Amino acid sequence: MAILGFLTHTLPGRAEEVERAMGVMSELTTYGIHKECHIVAVAEAPAGKMERVVDRVKTLEGVVAVYVTSYTTEDEDAPIAGEDVFGHKAPN
């Protein structure tokens, strides 16, 4: 399982709407809105699916950007599709 901490930057006045949309995603937990336009959140998903989770957040209406603040994995040391958890090609 991978755990990703991130901030979601929203357009002015859209943070509450975006936070509600994020709240229905089973992989996400939100921890509130900071300075009226940043949503503090944590995603938990298998490392191989984390990019799709982030992409879903990025495509929500009102989202400007997603800023990753931390990333860790539990019991997932093996390369995924030839890459490590940071997207680097695994050695042969």
N, CA and C atoms as a LAMMPS dump frame, in Angstrom:
ITEM: TIMESTEP
0
ITEM: NUMBER OF ATOMS
276
ITEM: BOX BOUNDS ff ff ff
-5.0000000000000000e+02 5.0000000000000000e+02
-5.0000000000000000e+02 5.0000000000000000e+02
-5.0000000000000000e+02 5.0000000000000000e+02
ITEM: ATOMS id mol type element x y z
1 1 1 N 0.848 -1.179 0
2 1 2 C 0 0 0
3 1 3 C 0.888 1.235 0
4 2 1 N 0.561 2.192 -0.847
5 2 2 C 1.276 3.463 -0.9
6 2 3 C 0.446 4.528 -0.189
7 3 1 N 1.133 5.467 0.424
8 3 2 C 0.472 6.571 1.12
9 3 3 C 1.062 7.862 0.572
10 4 1 N 0.199 8.741 0.093
11 4 2 C 0.612 9.98 -0.535
12 4 3 C -0.042 11.151 0.17
13 5 1 N 0.766 12.079 0.672
14 5 2 C 0.244 13.315 1.235
15 5 3 C 0.332 14.389 0.165
16 6 1 N -0.711 15.205 0.029
17 6 2 C -0.679 16.234 -1.006
18 6 3 C -1.609 17.399 -0.688
19 7 1 N -1.36 18.51 -1.378
20 7 2 C -2.241 19.676 -1.333
21 7 3 C -2.899 19.798 -2.69
22 8 1 N -4.178 20.075 -2.698
23 8 2 C -4.892 20.347 -3.94
24 8 3 C -5.172 21.84 -3.983
25 9 1 N -4.618 22.51 -4.982
26 9 2 C -4.805 23.952 -5.166
27 9 3 C -6.047 24.15 -6.026
28 10 1 N -6.989 24.936 -5.534
29 10 2 C -8.24 25.161 -6.26
30 10 3 C -8.37 26.621 -6.698
31 11 1 N -9.279 26.828 -7.615
32 11 2 C -9.633 28.194 -8
33 11 3 C -10.295 28.888 -6.817
34 12 1 N -10.208 30.212 -6.734
35 12 2 C -10.86 30.932 -5.638
36 12 3 C -12.349 30.593 -5.569
37 13 1 N -12.826 30.324 -4.369
38 13 2 C -14.229 30.043 -4.147
39 13 3 C -14.674 28.624 -4.483
40 14 1 N -13.744 27.749 -4.885
41 14 2 C -14.127 26.393 -5.296
42 14 3 C -13.656 25.309 -4.329
43 15 1 N -12.925 25.662 -3.288
44 15 2 C -12.314 24.662 -2.399
45 15 3 C -13.347 23.755 -1.731
46 16 1 N -14.434 24.312 -1.229
47 16 2 C -15.431 23.474 -0.545
48 16 3 C -16.064 22.478 -1.508
49 17 1 N -16.362 22.914 -2.714
50 17 2 C -16.948 22.037 -3.728
51 17 3 C -15.971 20.907 -4.099
52 18 1 N -14.71 21.259 -4.286
53 18 2 C -13.699 20.258 -4.634
54 18 3 C -13.489 19.296 -3.467
55 19 1 N -13.461 19.821 -2.243
56 19 2 C -13.29 18.943 -1.084
57 19 3 C -14.439 17.939 -0.979
58 20 1 N -15.652 18.364 -1.26
59 20 2 C -16.791 17.438 -1.246
60 20 3 C -16.614 16.347 -2.3
61 21 1 N -16.172 16.726 -3.488
62 21 2 C -15.958 15.745 -4.562
63 21 3 C -14.848 14.765 -4.187
64 22 1 N -13.806 15.261 -3.551
65 22 2 C -12.718 14.383 -3.104
66 22 3 C -13.199 13.456 -2
67 23 1 N -14.107 13.914 -1.176
68 23 2 C -14.601 13.141 -0.045
69 23 3 C -15.334 11.867 -0.424
70 24 1 N -15.831 11.77 -1.654
71 24 2 C -16.53 10.554 -2.071
72 24 3 C -15.572 9.523 -2.68
73 25 1 N -14.312 9.895 -2.854
74 25 2 C -13.321 8.96 -3.387
75 25 3 C -12.81 8.098 -2.239
76 26 1 N -13.008 6.793 -2.35
77 26 2 C -12.699 5.885 -1.242
78 26 3 C -11.217 5.872 -0.863
79 27 1 N -10.324 6.215 -1.782
80 27 2 C -8.889 6.188 -1.488
81 27 3 C -8.404 7.441 -0.757
82 28 1 N -9.253 8.457 -0.646
83 28 2 C -8.824 9.75 -0.114
84 28 3 C -9.424 10.067 1.249
85 29 1 N -8.632 10.772 2.046
86 29 2 C -9.105 11.394 3.281
87 29 3 C -8.674 12.848 3.212
88 30 1 N -9.599 13.768 3.409
89 30 2 C -9.247 15.184 3.41
90 30 3 C -9.176 15.672 4.855
91 31 1 N -8.311 16.667 5.066
92 31 2 C -8.077 17.187 6.419
93 31 3 C -8.323 18.686 6.506
94 32 1 N -9.127 19.2 5.607
95 32 2 C -9.51 20.597 5.7
96 32 3 C -8.945 21.466 4.603
97 33 1 N -9.352 22.733 4.66
98 33 2 C -8.975 23.725 3.662
99 33 3 C -8.047 24.738 4.319
100 34 1 N -6.943 25.03 3.646
101 34 2 C -5.944 25.975 4.149
102 34 3 C -5.927 27.204 3.244
103 35 1 N -6.012 28.368 3.836
104 35 2 C -5.971 29.648 3.112
105 35 3 C -6.965 29.711 1.957
106 36 1 N -8.138 29.137 2.151
107 36 2 C -9.279 29.232 1.245
108 36 3 C -9.091 28.611 -0.134
109 37 1 N -7.904 28.025 -0.437
110 37 2 C -7.74 27.455 -1.777
111 37 3 C -6.851 26.215 -1.816
112 38 1 N -6.404 25.706 -0.661
113 38 2 C -5.589 24.496 -0.621
114 38 3 C -6.275 23.451 0.252
115 39 1 N -6.501 22.274 -0.312
116 39 2 C -7.116 21.182 0.432
117 39 3 C -6.01 20.213 0.837
118 40 1 N -5.909 19.939 2.122
119 40 2 C -4.921 18.999 2.651
120 40 3 C -5.533 17.605 2.574
121 41 1 N -4.802 16.652 1.958
122 41 2 C -5.372 15.321 1.766
123 41 3 C -4.303 14.236 1.816
124 42 1 N -4.759 13.016 2.055
125 42 2 C -3.915 11.823 2.021
126 42 3 C -4.635 10.778 1.174
127 43 1 N -3.874 10.14 0.28
128 43 2 C -4.401 9.051 -0.541
129 43 3 C -3.728 7.756 -0.114
130 44 1 N -4.495 6.685 -0.061
131 44 2 C -3.961 5.353 0.226
132 44 3 C -4.452 4.42 -0.871
133 45 1 N -3.496 3.835 -1.597
134 45 2 C -3.828 2.934 -2.702
135 45 3 C -2.591 2.109 -3.027
136 46 1 N -2.764 1 -3.733
137 46 2 C -1.582 0.276 -4.203
138 46 3 C -0.722 1.22 -5.051
139 47 1 N 0.586 1.121 -4.924
140 47 2 C 1.489 2.034 -5.614
141 47 3 C 1.222 2.084 -7.112
142 48 1 N 0.903 0.957 -7.707
143 48 2 C 0.644 0.906 -9.142
144 48 3 C -0.61 1.65 -9.571
145 49 1 N -1.474 2.001 -8.626
146 49 2 C -2.713 2.708 -8.939
147 49 3 C -2.695 4.166 -8.471
148 50 1 N -1.636 4.574 -7.777
149 50 2 C -1.608 5.912 -7.19
150 50 3 C -1.696 7.011 -8.244
151 51 1 N -1.04 6.828 -9.367
152 51 2 C -1.089 7.855 -10.404
153 51 3 C -2.521 8.084 -10.883
154 52 1 N -3.3 7.015 -11.006
155 52 2 C -4.7 7.158 -11.423
156 52 3 C -5.519 7.914 -10.385
157 53 1 N -5.228 7.68 -9.107
158 53 2 C -5.939 8.392 -8.038
159 53 3 C -5.653 9.892 -8.15
160 54 1 N -4.388 10.246 -8.307
161 54 2 C -4.008 11.659 -8.428
162 54 3 C -4.612 12.261 -9.695
163 55 1 N -4.605 11.525 -10.784
164 55 2 C -5.191 12.028 -12.029
165 55 3 C -6.677 12.322 -11.868
166 56 1 N -7.39 11.495 -11.091
167 56 2 C -8.81 11.761 -10.839
168 56 3 C -8.992 13.088 -10.113
169 57 1 N -8.122 13.367 -9.141
170 57 2 C -8.21 14.636 -8.41
171 57 3 C -7.903 15.794 -9.357
172 58 1 N -6.868 15.653 -10.177
173 58 2 C -6.473 16.722 -11.108
174 58 3 C -7.59 17.1 -12.075
175 59 1 N -8.453 16.14 -12.41
176 59 2 C -9.496 16.419 -13.403
177 59 3 C -10.786 16.969 -12.798
178 60 1 N -10.839 17.1 -11.482
179 60 2 C -12.036 17.682 -10.866
180 60 3 C -12.163 19.143 -11.277
181 61 1 N -13.371 19.55 -11.556
182 61 2 C -13.604 20.941 -11.935
183 61 3 C -13.232 21.857 -10.775
184 62 1 N -12.455 22.877 -11.064
185 62 2 C -12.019 23.822 -10.041
186 62 3 C -10.622 23.563 -9.514
187 63 1 N -9.992 22.451 -9.905
188 63 2 C -8.631 22.14 -9.448
189 63 3 C -7.616 22.801 -10.372
190 64 1 N -6.668 23.506 -9.764
191 64 2 C -5.581 24.143 -10.509
192 64 3 C -4.391 23.195 -10.602
193 65 1 N -4.013 22.587 -9.454
194 65 2 C -2.84 21.707 -9.415
195 65 3 C -2.881 20.838 -8.174
196 66 1 N -2.093 19.763 -8.218
197 66 2 C -1.912 18.878 -7.065
198 66 3 C -0.433 18.893 -6.728
199 67 1 N -0.105 19.203 -5.467
200 67 2 C 1.283 19.275 -5.002
201 67 3 C 1.549 18.13 -4.032
202 68 1 N 2.435 17.226 -4.41
203 68 2 C 2.777 16.097 -3.546
204 68 3 C 3.69 16.595 -2.433
205 69 1 N 3.357 16.242 -1.19
206 69 2 C 4.179 16.649 -0.046
207 69 3 C 4.938 15.487 0.57
208 70 1 N 4.397 14.267 0.443
209 70 2 C 5.1 13.093 0.963
210 70 3 C 4.585 11.843 0.254
211 71 1 N 5.453 10.83 0.203
212 71 2 C 5.085 9.574 -0.45
213 71 3 C 5.838 8.451 0.23
214 72 1 N 5.131 7.399 0.598
215 72 2 C 5.771 6.24 1.21
216 72 3 C 5.016 4.988 0.79
217 73 1 N 5.696 3.864 0.886
218 73 2 C 5.039 2.6 0.578
219 73 3 C 5.22 1.647 1.738
220 74 1 N 4.308 0.713 1.848
221 74 2 C 4.378 -0.345 2.847
222 74 3 C 4.362 -1.669 2.102
223 75 1 N 5.364 -2.495 2.316
224 75 2 C 5.413 -3.835 1.725
225 75 3 C 5.357 -3.808 0.202
226 76 1 N 5.909 -2.779 -0.421
227 76 2 C 5.904 -2.709 -1.883
228 76 3 C 7.298 -2.35 -2.39
229 77 1 N 8.27 -3.126 -2.022
230 77 2 C 9.632 -2.85 -2.449
231 77 3 C 9.92 -3.336 -3.86
232 78 1 N 9.115 -4.247 -4.38
233 78 2 C 9.35 -4.788 -5.719
234 78 3 C 9.026 -3.739 -6.774
235 79 1 N 9.771 -3.705 -7.868
236 79 2 C 9.465 -2.771 -8.947
237 79 3 C 8.066 -3.009 -9.518
238 80 1 N 7.446 -1.948 -9.962
239 80 2 C 6.123 -2.016 -10.557
240 80 3 C 6.285 -1.69 -12.036
241 81 1 N 5.94 -2.635 -12.89
242 81 2 C 6.054 -2.452 -14.344
243 81 3 C 7.441 -1.945 -14.718
244 82 1 N 8.48 -2.501 -14.074
245 82 2 C 9.843 -2.129 -14.416
246 82 3 C 10.336 -0.836 -13.803
247 83 1 N 9.56 -0.235 -12.904
248 83 2 C 9.96 1.024 -12.284
249 83 3 C 9.851 0.913 -10.769
250 84 1 N 10.662 1.717 -10.061
251 84 2 C 10.501 1.773 -8.612
252 84 3 C 9.35 2.727 -8.298
253 85 1 N 9.071 2.963 -7.028
254 85 2 C 7.911 3.761 -6.641
255 85 3 C 8.026 5.223 -7.05
256 86 1 N 9.222 5.672 -7.448
257 86 2 C 9.402 7.049 -7.888
258 86 3 C 9.434 7.168 -9.408
259 87 1 N 9.159 6.061 -10.115
260 87 2 C 9.137 6.1 -11.562
261 87 3 C 10.483 5.89 -12.225
262 88 1 N 11.502 5.556 -11.431
263 88 2 C 12.821 5.281 -11.997
264 88 3 C 12.856 3.86 -12.539
265 89 1 N 13.53 3.678 -13.647
266 89 2 C 13.661 2.343 -14.218
267 89 3 C 14.456 1.444 -13.263
268 90 1 N 13.939 0.242 -13.036
269 90 2 C 14.594 -0.714 -12.152
270 90 3 C 15.841 -1.269 -12.835
271 91 1 N 16.913 -1.515 -12.057
272 91 2 C 18.119 -2.098 -12.657
273 91 3 C 17.833 -3.509 -13.149
274 92 1 N 18.533 -3.914 -14.187
275 92 2 C 18.35 -5.267 -14.755
276 92 3 C 19.004 -6.309 -13.894
